[in-house]
Amino acid sequence: MRAREADRGVSTTLGYVLTLSITAVLVSVLLVGTGQYVDDQRSQVAERELSVLSDASPPAPRTSTGWSAPATARTPSA
């Protein structure tokens, strides 16, 4: 009977250790996955913003009464 009384706390400790281990692995996977997602989103936003900046036409000249009409698309002359 004495051996059974000594083993009583083993299952509680083992469950606690397993729970902490599984939780640590899941949190690590979550952090790595989230970091990858954020990095991908950041690079996509940077590419989109650079694309917008390269496609933008120069600002319209300012007149004495305010801003003039927006500049129209210019076609290269051949």
PDB file of N, CA, C and O in Angstrom:
ATOM      1  N   MET A   1       0.801  -1.200   0.000  1.00  0.00           N
ATOM      2  CA  MET A   1       0.000   0.000   0.000  1.00  0.00           C
ATOM      3  C   MET A   1       0.846   1.267   0.000  1.00  0.00           C
ATOM      4  O   MET A   1       0.422   2.302  -0.514  1.00  0.00           O
ATOM      5  N   ARG A   2       2.005   1.186   0.560  1.00  0.00           N
ATOM      6  CA  ARG A   2       2.854   2.361   0.688  1.00  0.00           C
ATOM      7  C   ARG A   2       3.288   2.891  -0.693  1.00  0.00           C
ATOM      8  O   ARG A   2       3.407   4.104  -0.862  1.00  0.00           O
ATOM      9  N   ALA A   3       3.521   2.027  -1.665  1.00  0.00           N
ATOM     10  CA  ALA A   3       3.959   2.433  -3.002  1.00  0.00           C
ATOM     11  C   ALA A   3       2.867   3.214  -3.718  1.00  0.00           C
ATOM     12  O   ALA A   3       3.162   4.170  -4.435  1.00  0.00           O
ATOM     13  N   ARG A   4       1.632   2.829  -3.537  1.00  0.00           N
ATOM     14  CA  ARG A   4       0.525   3.539  -4.181  1.00  0.00           C
ATOM     15  C   ARG A   4       0.373   4.950  -3.627  1.00  0.00           C
ATOM     16  O   ARG A   4       0.070   5.870  -4.386  1.00  0.00           O
ATOM     17  N   GLU A   5       0.566   5.139  -2.376  1.00  0.00           N
ATOM     18  CA  GLU A   5       0.455   6.466  -1.785  1.00  0.00           C
ATOM     19  C   GLU A   5       1.557   7.384  -2.294  1.00  0.00           C
ATOM     20  O   GLU A   5       1.341   8.590  -2.411  1.00  0.00           O
ATOM     21  N   ALA A   6       2.721   6.848  -2.595  1.00  0.00           N
ATOM     22  CA  ALA A   6       3.839   7.651  -3.084  1.00  0.00           C
ATOM     23  C   ALA A   6       3.621   8.072  -4.536  1.00  0.00           C
ATOM     24  O   ALA A   6       4.138   9.105  -4.961  1.00  0.00           O
ATOM     25  N   ASP A   7       2.867   7.290  -5.295  1.00  0.00           N
ATOM     26  CA  ASP A   7       2.632   7.584  -6.711  1.00  0.00           C
ATOM     27  C   ASP A   7       1.475   8.545  -6.936  1.00  0.00           C
ATOM     28  O   ASP A   7       1.223   8.948  -8.072  1.00  0.00           O
ATOM     29  N   ARG A   8       0.790   8.906  -5.911  1.00  0.00           N
ATOM     30  CA  ARG A   8      -0.395   9.752  -6.080  1.00  0.00           C
ATOM     31  C   ARG A   8      -0.080  11.096  -6.728  1.00  0.00           C
ATOM     32  O   ARG A   8      -0.825  11.537  -7.603  1.00  0.00           O
ATOM     33  N   GLY A   9       0.973  11.741  -6.334  1.00  0.00           N
ATOM     34  CA  GLY A   9       1.291  13.074  -6.847  1.00  0.00           C
ATOM     35  C   GLY A   9       1.972  13.062  -8.202  1.00  0.00           C
ATOM     36  O   GLY A   9       2.137  14.120  -8.810  1.00  0.00           O
ATOM     37  N   VAL A  10       2.372  11.905  -8.693  1.00  0.00           N
ATOM     38  CA  VAL A  10       3.105  11.815  -9.961  1.00  0.00           C
ATOM     39  C   VAL A  10       2.218  12.236 -11.125  1.00  0.00           C
ATOM     40  O   VAL A  10       2.670  12.973 -12.002  1.00  0.00           O
ATOM     41  N   SER A  11       0.990  11.793 -11.155  1.00  0.00           N
ATOM     42  CA  SER A  11       0.125  12.121 -12.282  1.00  0.00           C
ATOM     43  C   SER A  11      -0.184  13.616 -12.324  1.00  0.00           C
ATOM     44  O   SER A  11      -0.303  14.184 -13.409  1.00  0.00           O
ATOM     45  N   THR A  12      -0.313  14.252 -11.187  1.00  0.00           N
ATOM     46  CA  THR A  12      -0.556  15.695 -11.149  1.00  0.00           C
ATOM     47  C   THR A  12       0.653  16.457 -11.683  1.00  0.00           C
ATOM     48  O   THR A  12       0.511  17.377 -12.489  1.00  0.00           O
ATOM     49  N   THR A  13       1.826  16.074 -11.235  1.00  0.00           N
ATOM     50  CA  THR A  13       3.055  16.728 -11.690  1.00  0.00           C
ATOM     51  C   THR A  13       3.276  16.480 -13.174  1.00  0.00           C
ATOM     52  O   THR A  13       3.630  17.400 -13.912  1.00  0.00           O
ATOM     53  N   LEU A  14       3.070  15.246 -13.615  1.00  0.00           N
ATOM     54  CA  LEU A  14       3.251  14.905 -15.022  1.00  0.00           C
ATOM     55  C   LEU A  14       2.266  15.689 -15.887  1.00  0.00           C
ATOM     56  O   LEU A  14       2.650  16.204 -16.937  1.00  0.00           O
ATOM     57  N   GLY A  15       1.034  15.785 -15.478  1.00  0.00           N
ATOM     58  CA  GLY A  15       0.040  16.563 -16.221  1.00  0.00           C
ATOM     59  C   GLY A  15       0.413  18.028 -16.299  1.00  0.00           C
ATOM     60  O   GLY A  15       0.246  18.666 -17.338  1.00  0.00           O
ATOM     61  N   TYR A  16       0.921  18.562 -15.193  1.00  0.00           N
ATOM     62  CA  TYR A  16       1.344  19.964 -15.159  1.00  0.00           C
ATOM     63  C   TYR A  16       2.497  20.212 -16.129  1.00  0.00           C
ATOM     64  O   TYR A  16       2.485  21.182 -16.886  1.00  0.00           O
ATOM     65  N   VAL A  17       3.487  19.328 -16.099  1.00  0.00           N
ATOM     66  CA  VAL A  17       4.653  19.470 -16.989  1.00  0.00           C
ATOM     67  C   VAL A  17       4.232  19.332 -18.442  1.00  0.00           C
ATOM     68  O   VAL A  17       4.681  20.108 -19.286  1.00  0.00           O
ATOM     69  N   LEU A  18       3.388  18.370 -18.750  1.00  0.00           N
ATOM     70  CA  LEU A  18       2.918  18.184 -20.125  1.00  0.00           C
ATOM     71  C   LEU A  18       2.104  19.394 -20.594  1.00  0.00           C
ATOM     72  O   LEU A  18       2.249  19.833 -21.735  1.00  0.00           O
ATOM     73  N   THR A  19       1.260  19.926 -19.730  1.00  0.00           N
ATOM     74  CA  THR A  19       0.466  21.100 -20.088  1.00  0.00           C
ATOM     75  C   THR A  19       1.361  22.293 -20.378  1.00  0.00           C
ATOM     76  O   THR A  19       1.159  22.997 -21.368  1.00  0.00           O
ATOM     77  N   LEU A  20       2.347  22.523 -19.524  1.00  0.00           N
ATOM     78  CA  LEU A  20       3.277  23.637 -19.758  1.00  0.00           C
ATOM     79  C   LEU A  20       4.085  23.441 -21.039  1.00  0.00           C
ATOM     80  O   LEU A  20       4.317  24.397 -21.779  1.00  0.00           O
ATOM     81  N   SER A  21       4.510  22.217 -21.301  1.00  0.00           N
ATOM     82  CA  SER A  21       5.297  21.937 -22.513  1.00  0.00           C
ATOM     83  C   SER A  21       4.473  22.171 -23.771  1.00  0.00           C
ATOM     84  O   SER A  21       4.932  22.825 -24.708  1.00  0.00           O
ATOM     85  N   ILE A  22       3.277  21.645 -23.791  1.00  0.00           N
ATOM     86  CA  ILE A  22       2.412  21.817 -24.965  1.00  0.00           C
ATOM     87  C   ILE A  22       2.066  23.286 -25.163  1.00  0.00           C
ATOM     88  O   ILE A  22       2.055  23.778 -26.292  1.00  0.00           O
ATOM     89  N   THR A  23       1.785  23.984 -24.075  1.00  0.00           N
ATOM     90  CA  THR A  23       1.478  25.410 -24.169  1.00  0.00           C
ATOM     91  C   THR A  23       2.667  26.193 -24.712  1.00  0.00           C
ATOM     92  O   THR A  23       2.496  27.083 -25.545  1.00  0.00           O
ATOM     93  N   ALA A  24       3.863  25.869 -24.250  1.00  0.00           N
ATOM     94  CA  ALA A  24       5.063  26.566 -24.726  1.00  0.00           C
ATOM     95  C   ALA A  24       5.274  26.331 -26.220  1.00  0.00           C
ATOM     96  O   ALA A  24       5.623  27.257 -26.953  1.00  0.00           O
ATOM     97  N   VAL A  25       5.065  25.103 -26.669  1.00  0.00           N
ATOM     98  CA  VAL A  25       5.226  24.798 -28.097  1.00  0.00           C
ATOM     99  C   VAL A  25       4.181  25.548 -28.924  1.00  0.00           C
ATOM    100  O   VAL A  25       4.512  26.117 -29.964  1.00  0.00           O
ATOM    101  N   LEU A  26       2.938  25.556 -28.479  1.00  0.00           N
ATOM    102  CA  LEU A  26       1.886  26.244 -29.226  1.00  0.00           C
ATOM    103  C   LEU A  26       2.119  27.751 -29.284  1.00  0.00           C
ATOM    104  O   LEU A  26       1.910  28.369 -30.327  1.00  0.00           O
ATOM    105  N   VAL A  27       2.545  28.339 -28.185  1.00  0.00           N
ATOM    106  CA  VAL A  27       2.819  29.780 -28.175  1.00  0.00           C
ATOM    107  C   VAL A  27       3.995  30.098 -29.093  1.00  0.00           C
ATOM    108  O   VAL A  27       3.967  31.102 -29.804  1.00  0.00           O
ATOM    109  N   SER A  28       5.015  29.266 -29.086  1.00  0.00           N
ATOM    110  CA  SER A  28       6.169  29.482 -29.972  1.00  0.00           C
ATOM    111  C   SER A  28       5.753  29.422 -31.439  1.00  0.00           C
ATOM    112  O   SER A  28       6.146  30.270 -32.239  1.00  0.00           O
ATOM    113  N   VAL A  29       4.958  28.415 -31.782  1.00  0.00           N
ATOM    114  CA  VAL A  29       4.486  28.286 -33.168  1.00  0.00           C
ATOM    115  C   VAL A  29       3.635  29.492 -33.544  1.00  0.00           C
ATOM    116  O   VAL A  29       3.747  30.009 -34.656  1.00  0.00           O
ATOM    117  N   LEU A  30       2.798  29.936 -32.636  1.00  0.00           N
ATOM    118  CA  LEU A  30       1.954  31.101 -32.896  1.00  0.00           C
ATOM    119  C   LEU A  30       2.785  32.357 -33.117  1.00  0.00           C
ATOM    120  O   LEU A  30       2.503  33.129 -34.034  1.00  0.00           O
ATOM    121  N   LEU A  31       3.791  32.571 -32.305  1.00  0.00           N
ATOM    122  CA  LEU A  31       4.642  33.755 -32.449  1.00  0.00           C
ATOM    123  C   LEU A  31       5.440  33.725 -33.752  1.00  0.00           C
ATOM    124  O   LEU A  31       5.566  34.745 -34.430  1.00  0.00           O
ATOM    125  N   VAL A  32       5.972  32.572 -34.094  1.00  0.00           N
ATOM    126  CA  VAL A  32       6.736  32.456 -35.349  1.00  0.00           C
ATOM    127  C   VAL A  32       5.823  32.672 -36.543  1.00  0.00           C
ATOM    128  O   VAL A  32       6.184  33.382 -37.482  1.00  0.00           O
ATOM    129  N   GLY A  33       4.643  32.066 -36.517  1.00  0.00           N
ATOM    130  CA  GLY A  33       3.694  32.226 -37.627  1.00  0.00           C
ATOM    131  C   GLY A  33       3.213  33.651 -37.757  1.00  0.00           C
ATOM    132  O   GLY A  33       3.100  34.169 -38.869  1.00  0.00           O
ATOM    133  N   THR A  34       2.927  34.295 -36.639  1.00  0.00           N
ATOM    134  CA  THR A  34       2.474  35.683 -36.674  1.00  0.00           C
ATOM    135  C   THR A  34       3.577  36.599 -37.170  1.00  0.00           C
ATOM    136  O   THR A  34       3.316  37.524 -37.939  1.00  0.00           O
ATOM    137  N   GLY A  35       4.795  36.353 -36.744  1.00  0.00           N
ATOM    138  CA  GLY A  35       5.935  37.159 -37.213  1.00  0.00           C
ATOM    139  C   GLY A  35       6.105  37.052 -38.717  1.00  0.00           C
ATOM    140  O   GLY A  35       6.367  38.049 -39.389  1.00  0.00           O
ATOM    141  N   GLN A  36       5.960  35.861 -39.241  1.00  0.00           N
ATOM    142  CA  GLN A  36       6.071  35.648 -40.689  1.00  0.00           C
ATOM    143  C   GLN A  36       4.958  36.386 -41.423  1.00  0.00           C
ATOM    144  O   GLN A  36       5.201  37.018 -42.451  1.00  0.00           O
ATOM    145  N   TYR A  37       3.743  36.306 -40.897  1.00  0.00           N
ATOM    146  CA  TYR A  37       2.596  36.976 -41.522  1.00  0.00           C
ATOM    147  C   TYR A  37       2.792  38.494 -41.529  1.00  0.00           C
ATOM    148  O   TYR A  37       2.547  39.151 -42.541  1.00  0.00           O
ATOM    149  N   VAL A  38       3.228  39.038 -40.413  1.00  0.00           N
ATOM    150  CA  VAL A  38       3.435  40.487 -40.314  1.00  0.00           C
ATOM    151  C   VAL A  38       4.537  40.918 -41.273  1.00  0.00           C
ATOM    152  O   VAL A  38       4.425  41.965 -41.911  1.00  0.00           O
ATOM    153  N   ASP A  39       5.585  40.134 -41.381  1.00  0.00           N
ATOM    154  CA  ASP A  39       6.681  40.471 -42.290  1.00  0.00           C
ATOM    155  C   ASP A  39       6.206  40.460 -43.742  1.00  0.00           C
ATOM    156  O   ASP A  39       6.566  41.344 -44.519  1.00  0.00           O
ATOM    157  N   ASP A  40       5.399  39.464 -44.111  1.00  0.00           N
ATOM    158  CA  ASP A  40       4.858  39.403 -45.468  1.00  0.00           C
ATOM    159  C   ASP A  40       3.946  40.598 -45.755  1.00  0.00           C
ATOM    160  O   ASP A  40       4.020  41.197 -46.828  1.00  0.00           O
ATOM    161  N   GLN A  41       3.097  40.937 -44.802  1.00  0.00           N
ATOM    162  CA  GLN A  41       2.191  42.072 -44.986  1.00  0.00           C
ATOM    163  C   GLN A  41       2.976  43.374 -45.116  1.00  0.00           C
ATOM    164  O   GLN A  41       2.639  44.226 -45.938  1.00  0.00           O
ATOM    165  N   ARG A  42       4.012  43.526 -44.313  1.00  0.00           N
ATOM    166  CA  ARG A  42       4.824  44.740 -44.348  1.00  0.00           C
ATOM    167  C   ARG A  42       5.498  44.903 -45.710  1.00  0.00           C
ATOM    168  O   ARG A  42       5.540  46.006 -46.256  1.00  0.00           O
ATOM    169  N   SER A  43       6.024  43.810 -46.256  1.00  0.00           N
ATOM    170  CA  SER A  43       6.681  43.905 -47.559  1.00  0.00           C
ATOM    171  C   SER A  43       5.666  44.187 -48.665  1.00  0.00           C
ATOM    172  O   SER A  43       5.971  44.919 -49.607  1.00  0.00           O
ATOM    173  N   GLN A  44       4.458  43.614 -48.563  1.00  0.00           N
ATOM    174  CA  GLN A  44       3.430  43.894 -49.569  1.00  0.00           C
ATOM    175  C   GLN A  44       3.005  45.354 -49.527  1.00  0.00           C
ATOM    176  O   GLN A  44       2.809  45.975 -50.571  1.00  0.00           O
ATOM    177  N   VAL A  45       2.863  45.898 -48.339  1.00  0.00           N
ATOM    178  CA  VAL A  45       2.478  47.308 -48.208  1.00  0.00           C
ATOM    179  C   VAL A  45       3.569  48.200 -48.770  1.00  0.00           C
ATOM    180  O   VAL A  45       3.277  49.176 -49.462  1.00  0.00           O
ATOM    181  N   ALA A  46       4.812  47.881 -48.486  1.00  0.00           N
ATOM    182  CA  ALA A  46       5.923  48.688 -49.002  1.00  0.00           C
ATOM    183  C   ALA A  46       5.935  48.669 -50.532  1.00  0.00           C
ATOM    184  O   ALA A  46       6.124  49.706 -51.168  1.00  0.00           O
ATOM    185  N   GLU A  47       5.735  47.491 -51.119  1.00  0.00           N
ATOM    186  CA  GLU A  47       5.712  47.395 -52.580  1.00  0.00           C
ATOM    187  C   GLU A  47       4.541  48.185 -53.167  1.00  0.00           C
ATOM    188  O   GLU A  47       4.693  48.867 -54.180  1.00  0.00           O
ATOM    189  N   ARG A  48       3.371  48.089 -52.526  1.00  0.00           N
ATOM    190  CA  ARG A  48       2.202  48.829 -53.012  1.00  0.00           C
ATOM    191  C   ARG A  48       2.419  50.335 -52.929  1.00  0.00           C
ATOM    192  O   ARG A  48       2.069  51.065 -53.857  1.00  0.00           O
ATOM    193  N   GLU A  49       2.992  50.803 -51.824  1.00  0.00           N
ATOM    194  CA  GLU A  49       3.224  52.232 -51.665  1.00  0.00           C
ATOM    195  C   GLU A  49       4.247  52.730 -52.683  1.00  0.00           C
ATOM    196  O   GLU A  49       4.088  53.813 -53.247  1.00  0.00           O
ATOM    197  N   LEU A  50       5.286  51.948 -52.916  1.00  0.00           N
ATOM    198  CA  LEU A  50       6.270  52.351 -53.920  1.00  0.00           C
ATOM    199  C   LEU A  50       5.649  52.373 -55.305  1.00  0.00           C
ATOM    200  O   LEU A  50       5.982  53.227 -56.127  1.00  0.00           O
ATOM    201  N   SER A  51       4.751  51.439 -55.564  1.00  0.00           N
ATOM    202  CA  SER A  51       4.053  51.414 -56.844  1.00  0.00           C
ATOM    203  C   SER A  51       3.187  52.654 -57.004  1.00  0.00           C
ATOM    204  O   SER A  51       3.151  53.257 -58.076  1.00  0.00           O
ATOM    205  N   VAL A  52       2.491  53.033 -55.942  1.00  0.00           N
ATOM    206  CA  VAL A  52       1.643  54.217 -55.992  1.00  0.00           C
ATOM    207  C   VAL A  52       2.499  55.460 -56.207  1.00  0.00           C
ATOM    208  O   VAL A  52       2.134  56.341 -56.985  1.00  0.00           O
ATOM    209  N   LEU A  53       3.621  55.532 -55.528  1.00  0.00           N
ATOM    210  CA  LEU A  53       4.492  56.697 -55.679  1.00  0.00           C
ATOM    211  C   LEU A  53       5.084  56.789 -57.083  1.00  0.00           C
ATOM    212  O   LEU A  53       5.242  57.887 -57.618  1.00  0.00           O
ATOM    213  N   SER A  54       5.412  55.645 -57.683  1.00  0.00           N
ATOM    214  CA  SER A  54       6.003  55.681 -59.019  1.00  0.00           C
ATOM    215  C   SER A  54       4.957  55.996 -60.087  1.00  0.00           C
ATOM    216  O   SER A  54       5.299  56.534 -61.139  1.00  0.00           O
ATOM    217  N   ASP A  55       3.679  55.667 -59.831  1.00  0.00           N
ATOM    218  CA  ASP A  55       2.618  55.929 -60.791  1.00  0.00           C
ATOM    219  C   ASP A  55       2.040  57.334 -60.664  1.00  0.00           C
ATOM    220  O   ASP A  55       1.332  57.786 -61.563  1.00  0.00           O
ATOM    221  N   ALA A  56       2.320  58.020 -59.589  1.00  0.00           N
ATOM    222  CA  ALA A  56       1.704  59.337 -59.342  1.00  0.00           C
ATOM    223  C   ALA A  56       2.266  60.375 -60.306  1.00  0.00           C
ATOM    224  O   ALA A  56       3.463  60.407 -60.590  1.00  0.00           O
ATOM    225  N   SER A  57       1.369  61.218 -60.799  1.00  0.00           N
ATOM    226  CA  SER A  57       1.822  62.304 -61.660  1.00  0.00           C
ATOM    227  C   SER A  57       2.246  63.471 -60.781  1.00  0.00           C
ATOM    228  O   SER A  57       1.842  63.542 -59.621  1.00  0.00           O
ATOM    229  N   PRO A  58       3.041  64.376 -61.301  1.00  0.00           N
ATOM    230  CA  PRO A  58       3.479  65.506 -60.488  1.00  0.00           C
ATOM    231  C   PRO A  58       2.281  66.378 -60.109  1.00  0.00           C
ATOM    232  O   PRO A  58       1.290  66.407 -60.839  1.00  0.00           O
ATOM    233  N   PRO A  59       2.355  67.076 -59.002  1.00  0.00           N
ATOM    234  CA  PRO A  59       1.224  67.897 -58.579  1.00  0.00           C
ATOM    235  C   PRO A  59       0.961  69.035 -59.556  1.00  0.00           C
ATOM    236  O   PRO A  59       1.867  69.525 -60.231  1.00  0.00           O
ATOM    237  N   ALA A  60      -0.308  69.441 -59.613  1.00  0.00           N
ATOM    238  CA  ALA A  60      -0.697  70.532 -60.512  1.00  0.00           C
ATOM    239  C   ALA A  60      -0.122  71.845 -59.982  1.00  0.00           C
ATOM    240  O   ALA A  60      -0.004  72.030 -58.771  1.00  0.00           O
ATOM    241  N   PRO A  61       0.233  72.748 -60.881  1.00  0.00           N
ATOM    242  CA  PRO A  61       0.780  74.039 -60.429  1.00  0.00           C
ATOM    243  C   PRO A  61      -0.286  74.851 -59.693  1.00  0.00           C
ATOM    244  O   PRO A  61      -1.474  74.754 -60.000  1.00  0.00           O
ATOM    245  N   ARG A  62       0.137  75.623 -58.753  1.00  0.00           N
ATOM    246  CA  ARG A  62      -0.785  76.417 -57.948  1.00  0.00           C
ATOM    247  C   ARG A  62      -1.041  77.755 -58.642  1.00  0.00           C
ATOM    248  O   ARG A  62      -0.115  78.402 -59.130  1.00  0.00           O
ATOM    249  N   THR A  63      -2.307  78.153 -58.676  1.00  0.00           N
ATOM    250  CA  THR A  63      -2.664  79.455 -59.253  1.00  0.00           C
ATOM    251  C   THR A  63      -2.947  80.428 -58.115  1.00  0.00           C
ATOM    252  O   THR A  63      -2.911  80.050 -56.944  1.00  0.00           O
ATOM    253  N   SER A  64      -3.226  81.665 -58.458  1.00  0.00           N
ATOM    254  CA  SER A  64      -3.466  82.666 -57.421  1.00  0.00           C
ATOM    255  C   SER A  64      -4.787  82.421 -56.680  1.00  0.00           C
ATOM    256  O   SER A  64      -4.951  82.879 -55.548  1.00  0.00           O
ATOM    257  N   THR A  65      -5.725  81.709 -57.302  1.00  0.00           N
ATOM    258  CA  THR A  65      -7.012  81.466 -56.648  1.00  0.00           C
ATOM    259  C   THR A  65      -7.066  80.109 -55.957  1.00  0.00           C
ATOM    260  O   THR A  65      -8.067  79.793 -55.313  1.00  0.00           O
ATOM    261  N   GLY A  66      -6.060  79.332 -56.068  1.00  0.00           N
ATOM    262  CA  GLY A  66      -6.055  77.995 -55.465  1.00  0.00           C
ATOM    263  C   GLY A  66      -5.417  77.009 -56.413  1.00  0.00           C
ATOM    264  O   GLY A  66      -4.630  77.377 -57.285  1.00  0.00           O
ATOM    265  N   TRP A  67      -5.756  75.786 -56.234  1.00  0.00           N
ATOM    266  CA  TRP A  67      -5.174  74.748 -57.084  1.00  0.00           C
ATOM    267  C   TRP A  67      -5.883  74.691 -58.423  1.00  0.00           C
ATOM    268  O   TRP A  67      -7.098  74.871 -58.508  1.00  0.00           O
ATOM    269  N   SER A  68      -5.116  74.441 -59.456  1.00  0.00           N
ATOM    270  CA  SER A  68      -5.702  74.317 -60.789  1.00  0.00           C
ATOM    271  C   SER A  68      -6.253  72.904 -60.976  1.00  0.00           C
ATOM    272  O   SER A  68      -6.127  72.052 -60.096  1.00  0.00           O
ATOM    273  N   ALA A  69      -6.852  72.678 -62.115  1.00  0.00           N
ATOM    274  CA  ALA A  69      -7.410  71.365 -62.428  1.00  0.00           C
ATOM    275  C   ALA A  69      -6.281  70.339 -62.456  1.00  0.00           C
ATOM    276  O   ALA A  69      -5.142  70.681 -62.774  1.00  0.00           O
ATOM    277  N   PRO A  70      -6.584  69.095 -62.130  1.00  0.00           N
ATOM    278  CA  PRO A  70      -5.536  68.067 -62.124  1.00  0.00           C
ATOM    279  C   PRO A  70      -4.940  67.884 -63.521  1.00  0.00           C
ATOM    280  O   PRO A  70      -5.617  68.028 -64.539  1.00  0.00           O
ATOM    281  N   ALA A  71      -3.674  67.568 -63.523  1.00  0.00           N
ATOM    282  CA  ALA A  71      -2.972  67.357 -64.792  1.00  0.00           C
ATOM    283  C   ALA A  71      -3.501  66.101 -65.456  1.00  0.00           C
ATOM    284  O   ALA A  71      -3.784  65.110 -64.784  1.00  0.00           O
ATOM    285  N   THR A  72      -3.635  66.138 -66.765  1.00  0.00           N
ATOM    286  CA  THR A  72      -4.095  64.969 -67.513  1.00  0.00           C
ATOM    287  C   THR A  72      -2.902  64.080 -67.816  1.00  0.00           C
ATOM    288  O   THR A  72      -1.751  64.508 -67.730  1.00  0.00           O
ATOM    289  N   ALA A  73      -3.190  62.852 -68.167  1.00  0.00           N
ATOM    290  CA  ALA A  73      -2.114  61.922 -68.484  1.00  0.00           C
ATOM    291  C   ALA A  73      -1.391  62.388 -69.737  1.00  0.00           C
ATOM    292  O   ALA A  73      -2.018  62.754 -70.731  1.00  0.00           O
ATOM    293  N   ARG A  74      -0.128  62.371 -69.680  1.00  0.00           N
ATOM    294  CA  ARG A  74       0.679  62.815 -70.815  1.00  0.00           C
ATOM    295  C   ARG A  74       1.186  61.612 -71.568  1.00  0.00           C
ATOM    296  O   ARG A  74       1.642  60.638 -70.971  1.00  0.00           O
ATOM    297  N   THR A  75       1.106  61.682 -72.894  1.00  0.00           N
ATOM    298  CA  THR A  75       1.637  60.606 -73.704  1.00  0.00           C
ATOM    299  C   THR A  75       2.971  61.044 -74.266  1.00  0.00           C
ATOM    300  O   THR A  75       3.124  62.197 -74.668  1.00  0.00           O
ATOM    301  N   PRO A  76       3.926  60.154 -74.301  1.00  0.00           N
ATOM    302  CA  PRO A  76       5.247  60.524 -74.839  1.00  0.00           C
ATOM    303  C   PRO A  76       5.150  60.815 -76.329  1.00  0.00           C
ATOM    304  O   PRO A  76       4.491  60.094 -77.079  1.00  0.00           O
ATOM    305  N   SER A  77       5.807  61.867 -76.733  1.00  0.00           N
ATOM    306  CA  SER A  77       5.791  62.214 -78.169  1.00  0.00           C
ATOM    307  C   SER A  77       6.887  61.425 -78.873  1.00  0.00           C
ATOM    308  O   SER A  77       7.987  61.251 -78.348  1.00  0.00           O
ATOM    309  N   ALA A  78       6.562  60.956 -80.064  1.00  0.00           N
ATOM    310  CA  ALA A  78       7.526  60.105 -80.791  1.00  0.00           C
ATOM    311  C   ALA A  78       8.353  60.898 -81.745  1.00  0.00           C
ATOM    312  O   ALA A  78       9.209  60.340 -82.432  1.00  0.00           O
TER     313      ALA A  78
END
